[in-house]
Amino acid sequence: MPLVVSVPAEFVAFMQYVVEVLDGDEEDDRCRAESADGLQCALGYGGRSEGGLTFVFFPAGRAERWVVTLGAAEVRAIAAGEGAAMVVESEPWAERRGPPAARLGPPARAPSPAESLVDELVRRGLVVLVPQARREVVARFVGRVVAEVLEHPTLSDPERAAAVVEALVALAGIDDVFGEDAEILALARRHLGA
């Protein structure tokens, strides 16, 4: 249902990040805008669409999600603090019944093996995600890329370890990789079962 809403501060900060990505010199960063969920913040994600840039945003404290399509000029205006209101498509994403704590976020689900791997790599300080990265999106790429390396029939373990670390370093959502290659390979094997 279309709804006119005040632009929350979190959405302004997200649009400031989007402008940085769009104006940045890094090709890898700008490529994120081409993916439907390549631009990410703690409360939402988005990317290019037919009508401009489309974002899905989960406003804090509300049991709904907003879908909003903005042109480049609108994104820049919001990022500059010039947009006080915007039109969104409001969709419920959780039942409004139950205790308030149950309505604070999307329904919980068990993490995938790749998400568990990313969680453990971050928890151990072996990988640092970029501030706006969504763990689920990074995990999707980590799972696919690392699984291919683990299943490669001609690589030795040291070559696999180096390839896993090289793949992690190359992913857009990962800021840096630390630690020993062999330790990262062992964790990848444990979580991805290869």
C-alpha positions as CSV (number, residue, x, y, z in Angstrom):
1,M,0.0,0.0,0.0
2,P,1.5,3.4,-1.0
3,L,2.3,5.5,2.1
4,V,3.9,9.0,2.5
5,V,6.5,8.7,5.3
6,S,9.0,11.0,7.0
7,V,12.5,10.1,5.9
8,P,14.2,8.4,8.9
9,A,17.8,9.3,9.8
10,E,18.9,5.7,9.2
11,F,17.6,6.0,5.6
12,V,19.4,9.3,5.1
13,A,22.7,7.6,6.3
14,F,22.0,4.7,3.9
15,M,21.5,7.2,1.0
16,Q,24.8,8.9,1.9
17,Y,26.5,5.6,1.6
18,V,24.8,4.9,-1.8
19,V,26.0,8.3,-3.1
20,E,29.6,7.4,-1.9
21,V,29.4,4.1,-3.8
22,L,27.9,5.6,-7.0
23,D,30.5,8.4,-7.0
24,G,33.4,6.3,-5.9
25,D,36.4,5.4,-8.0
26,E,36.5,1.7,-7.0
27,E,35.0,-0.4,-9.8
28,D,34.1,-3.2,-7.4
29,D,32.1,-0.8,-5.2
30,R,30.2,0.7,-8.1
31,C,29.4,-2.8,-9.4
32,R,27.4,-3.4,-6.2
33,A,24.8,-1.0,-7.4
34,E,24.0,-3.2,-10.3
35,S,22.9,-6.1,-8.1
36,A,19.3,-5.9,-6.6
37,D,20.8,-6.3,-3.1
38,G,24.4,-5.1,-3.6
39,L,23.9,-1.8,-1.7
40,Q,23.4,-2.7,2.0
41,C,22.9,-1.2,5.4
42,A,21.9,-2.6,8.8
43,L,18.2,-2.0,8.0
44,G,17.9,-2.5,4.3
45,Y,19.3,-3.2,0.9
46,G,18.9,-2.2,-2.7
47,G,20.3,-1.7,-6.2
48,R,19.5,-0.6,-9.7
49,S,16.0,-1.3,-11.1
50,E,14.1,-0.3,-14.2
51,G,12.8,2.8,-12.4
52,G,16.1,4.0,-11.0
53,L,17.3,2.6,-7.7
54,T,15.0,0.3,-5.6
55,F,15.5,-0.2,-1.9
56,V,13.9,-2.5,0.7
57,F,14.0,-0.8,4.1
58,F,13.0,-2.2,7.5
59,P,12.1,0.9,9.6
60,A,13.1,0.5,13.2
61,G,10.3,-0.3,15.6
62,R,7.8,-1.0,12.9
63,A,6.5,-4.4,11.8
64,E,6.6,-3.6,8.1
65,R,9.1,-3.1,5.3
66,W,9.2,-0.3,2.8
67,V,9.9,-0.7,-0.9
68,V,10.9,2.6,-2.4
69,T,12.2,3.4,-5.9
70,L,14.1,6.6,-6.3
71,G,15.8,8.4,-9.2
72,A,19.5,9.4,-8.8
73,A,18.5,13.0,-8.0
74,E,16.1,11.9,-5.3
75,V,18.8,9.7,-3.7
76,R,21.2,12.7,-3.7
77,A,18.5,15.0,-2.2
78,I,17.8,12.6,0.6
79,A,21.5,12.1,1.2
80,A,21.9,15.8,1.5
81,G,19.1,16.0,4.0
82,E,16.8,17.8,1.6
83,G,14.0,15.2,1.5
84,A,11.7,15.4,4.5
85,A,9.1,12.9,3.1
86,M,9.0,10.1,0.5
87,V,6.4,7.7,-0.9
88,V,7.0,4.0,-0.1
89,E,5.1,0.8,-0.7
90,S,4.5,-0.5,2.8
91,E,4.3,-4.2,3.3
92,P,3.8,-6.1,6.6
93,W,6.7,-8.5,7.2
94,A,5.7,-9.9,10.6
95,E,2.4,-10.6,12.3
96,R,1.4,-7.7,14.5
97,R,0.2,-10.1,17.2
98,G,2.4,-11.3,20.0
99,P,4.9,-9.5,22.4
100,P,6.6,-6.4,21.1
101,A,10.0,-8.2,21.2
102,A,8.7,-10.6,18.5
103,R,8.2,-7.7,16.2
104,L,11.6,-6.2,16.3
105,G,13.1,-8.0,13.3
106,P,12.5,-10.5,10.5
107,P,11.6,-14.0,11.6
108,A,14.7,-15.9,12.9
109,R,16.0,-18.8,10.9
110,A,18.9,-21.1,11.3
111,P,22.0,-19.8,9.7
112,S,23.2,-21.5,6.5
113,P,26.6,-23.3,6.6
114,A,28.1,-20.4,4.7
115,E,26.6,-17.9,7.2
116,S,28.0,-19.9,10.1
117,L,31.4,-19.9,8.4
118,V,31.3,-16.1,7.9
119,D,30.1,-15.7,11.5
120,E,33.0,-17.7,12.9
121,L,35.6,-16.0,10.6
122,V,34.4,-12.6,11.9
123,R,34.2,-13.8,15.5
124,R,37.8,-15.1,15.4
125,G,39.0,-11.9,13.8
126,L,40.1,-13.7,10.6
127,V,37.8,-11.7,8.4
128,V,36.5,-8.1,8.6
129,L,33.4,-7.2,6.7
130,V,32.8,-3.7,5.2
131,P,30.5,-1.7,7.5
132,Q,27.5,-1.8,5.2
133,A,27.8,-5.5,4.3
134,R,24.9,-7.8,5.0
135,R,26.3,-11.1,6.4
136,E,23.7,-13.1,4.4
137,V,24.8,-11.6,1.1
138,V,28.5,-12.0,1.8
139,A,27.8,-15.6,2.9
140,R,26.0,-16.4,-0.3
141,F,29.1,-15.5,-2.3
142,V,31.5,-17.1,0.2
143,G,29.6,-20.3,0.1
144,R,29.6,-20.5,-3.7
145,V,33.2,-19.4,-4.2
146,V,34.8,-21.4,-1.3
147,A,32.8,-24.5,-2.2
148,E,34.2,-24.4,-5.7
149,V,37.8,-24.2,-4.4
150,L,37.2,-27.0,-1.8
151,E,35.9,-29.3,-4.5
152,H,38.6,-28.6,-7.1
153,P,40.1,-32.0,-7.8
154,T,43.7,-30.9,-8.7
155,L,44.6,-28.5,-5.9
156,S,46.8,-29.5,-3.0
157,D,45.8,-28.4,0.5
158,P,48.3,-25.5,0.6
159,E,47.0,-24.4,-2.9
160,R,43.4,-24.8,-1.6
161,A,44.1,-22.7,1.5
162,A,45.7,-19.9,-0.6
163,A,42.8,-20.0,-3.1
164,V,40.2,-19.8,-0.3
165,V,42.0,-16.7,1.2
166,E,42.4,-15.2,-2.3
167,A,38.7,-15.7,-3.0
168,L,37.8,-14.1,0.3
169,V,40.0,-11.1,-0.3
170,A,38.4,-10.5,-3.7
171,L,34.8,-10.4,-2.4
172,A,33.3,-7.0,-2.3
173,G,31.7,-7.3,1.1
174,I,35.0,-8.4,2.8
175,D,37.2,-5.5,3.9
176,D,40.3,-7.6,4.9
177,V,41.4,-11.1,5.7
178,F,43.8,-12.0,8.6
179,G,45.2,-15.2,10.0
180,E,46.8,-18.3,8.6
181,D,45.6,-19.7,5.3
182,A,45.5,-23.3,6.8
183,E,43.3,-22.1,9.7
184,I,40.8,-20.5,7.4
185,L,40.8,-23.6,5.2
186,A,40.1,-25.8,8.2
187,L,37.1,-23.6,9.2
188,A,35.8,-23.6,5.6
189,R,35.9,-27.4,5.5
190,R,34.2,-27.7,8.9
191,H,31.3,-25.5,7.9
192,L,30.9,-26.4,4.3
193,G,31.6,-30.1,4.7
194,A,34.1,-30.6,1.9
